Amino acid sequence: MTDEVVNWMFAQPDDVLFIVERKPDFTFQPVKGSFHKAKCVKCGEYVFERYVREKDGKPHCIPCSGYAG
């Protein structure tokens, strides 16, 4: 069943699969990057703040925090 669907998809022209058009009420705003970092209190690695996990009120990297995503 999967092969049949995949083969059908690959056989279709781009204009059947994709429609590219402007959205009148859409404005793209890229996410503002941050290069702020913190030091993991357990292993000492520096980690970008967006990846820091607080454990017992202290910054930890993801592996040291035990966070299993």
N, C-alpha and C positions, 0 to 999 in steps of 0.2 A: 504494500500500500504506500509506504513512504517513497519508494523509488518512483512510483507513478506520479505522485504529486510533485516531487522534485523535478522530474523530467518535464512535466507540464510547465512548471514555473520557468525553467530555463529556455523553453521553446517560445515563450511569450515575448513580443517586442516591448521595448522600454515604455512606450506610450500607453500600453495596457497596464503595466505594473506600477508606474510612477506618474504622479501628477504634481508638477511644480508650479506653484502659483503664489502670488503675494497675498498676504493677509492684511487687510486695510487697518485693522486695529492692533497690530502686533508691532512692538518695538523691542529689538534685541538689546539686552543689557548684559554684557559678560559679567561673570562672577568676579568680584574684586579679590585678587590674590593676596595672600599674607605670607610673609617670610619670617614672622615672629616664631621663636622657638622656645622650648623649655627643656630643662635637663631632667631625665628620669631619675628619681631618687634611689631606685634600686640598682640599675645597671650603669648609670652615668651617661647613657647615650643622649644626644640632643635630638629632639623630636619637634617637627612642626606642630604648632599649637592645635591645629585641627585634628591631629592624631593623638593628642595627649588624652589620657583617661585619668580622672581623679579617683584615687583609692585612699581611703582614710584621710581625705583632704589634701593629699599630696600628689604631684604630677608623676604619672607612670607612662612608659611606652606601652603599646598594645600588648606585646608578649608578656611583659612584667605585670600588667594589670590583671591578667587572666581573662580578659575580654575575648569571647569566642564568636563575635560578629554574627 
